[in-house]
Amino acid sequence: MDSMNDIEEIPQKVYDHMKSFMDKHGITPTVKQISEELHLMEHEVKEAIDKLHKSDRIVITKEPEKTTIKFRS
């Protein structure tokens, strides 16, 4: 990452990609899929998802053998 702007843009790119994928396929993509599609390191994707969760932009519900993510506007 080269600039502070990149740091702020990654969570938004991850959010947009996850939402679009969910709308199209009915499930959220894996961290690996997101990293490959957005040309990011997996740890960057995980950090972005954590930021989105902490900022209440997404809700992550973990159930046995199933994780659900809900998007907030």
C-alpha positions, 0 to 999 in steps of 0.5 A: 500500500502506497498511501493513506488513500489506499488504506481507506479505499480497500474496505470500500472495494471489498464491501462493493465486491462482496455485495455485488457477488452476493447479489449475483450468486446468493452467497458471499465470496471467500477471502481467497476469491476476493483477494484474487479478484481484487489483486489484494493479499488475503490479510488485506482482505481480512483486515478490510472485513474486520474494519467493515464489521467494526464500523457496523457496515456489515454484520457477521453471524457465525453459526455452526458450519455457516457464517452469514454476512448482512450488508448495511447501507 
